[in-house]
Amino acid sequence: MEGLIGITYRCNAKCYMCNTWKFPTKKEAELKLEYYEKLPQMKFTNITGGEPFLREDVGEIVKLIKRKTKRIVISTNGFFTERILAFAEKNPDVGVRISLEGLSETNDKLRGIKHGFDRGLRTLIELKAMGLKDIGFGITVSDSNAGDLLALYKLAHAMRVEFATAVLHNSYYFHKFDNRINDKDKVVLEFQKLIGEFFSTGKIKNWYRAYFNYGIINYIHGGERLLPCKVGTDVFFMDPFGEVRPCNAMEESMGNIKEVDFMKIWNGEKARAVREKVAKCDKHCWMMGSVAPAIKQNMLKTTLWILKNRKCYKQISEKN
């Protein structure tokens, strides 16, 4: 089981693709530390927000969750450099992904945060200097920043840090239902170049990242999801109020962890009803939280795609 844990909806950014910052949680309403004790054993946990480092007790939350998971990654905009470095000194085994929406001018415009790129990059440089291994960038691609996709990847590659991608989605979680890509051909071409770059490396892990990004292209074109979605079965999302949901795209709750133990929620009638809705879901989302487990469960299919397409995408990259 893998968990996506939203610990706050407070955020210091004003991102173009997400209106969560318009609906912040109140500190006193956010889930208290004691309730995180009730989480199950997990293979992987992503801690997110809002901006997680706006919670003063983020270190205590992570300390507790460490006992319940093999790996933790925190998603942040990287703005609060000093807080993040102080956290990393105590938690060098926790991964950090800093969200950047392009290079300096593009990022700061799209995230609505002055000096956001500089602060995020400085944070990453300092984490790298500290010797942290599980660190990197993440970008949500749209018409507005597709032109910076390759440049940001090459920066991450030069720094030898991870590089994660996403594309615009709509859901209650983002408080957005009008996100869309207008110039699909332009955005798809940039993803094709990125896939070629991944295939040009000698890292097999990057070849599977190429498959993930191929899935993004398929999603942009409105295609059906390439792999089965097992949210609510293999993955769950818990919000800052303790509601346990299958993911952050479906609003349906399986139950609240403040009221009952997690496994009673997971094995309850509401959870079964939600899983039936997941099976009929037609959103065809393609986000790393739900796709990564699916890739691991469908290694033959994804590997065959890699073997068939590696040469073709390398040629696209070389031409551009």
Secondary structure, 3 states (H helix, E strand, C coil): CEEEEECCCCCCCCCCCCCHHHCCCCHHHCCCHHHHCCCCCECEEEEECCCHHHCCCHHHHHHHHHHHECCEEEEECCCCHHHHHHHHHHCCCCEEEEECCCCHHHHHHHHCCCCHHHHHHHHHHHHHHCCCCCEEEEEEECCCCHHHHHHHHHHHHHHCCEEEEEECCCECCCCECCCCCCCHHHHHHHHHHHHHHHHHCCCHHHHHHHHHHHHHHHHHCCCCCCCCCCECCCEEEECCCCEEECCCCCCCCCEECCCCCHHHHHCCHHHHHHHHHHHHCCCCCCCHHHHHHHHHHCHHHHHHHHHHHHHHHHHHHHHC
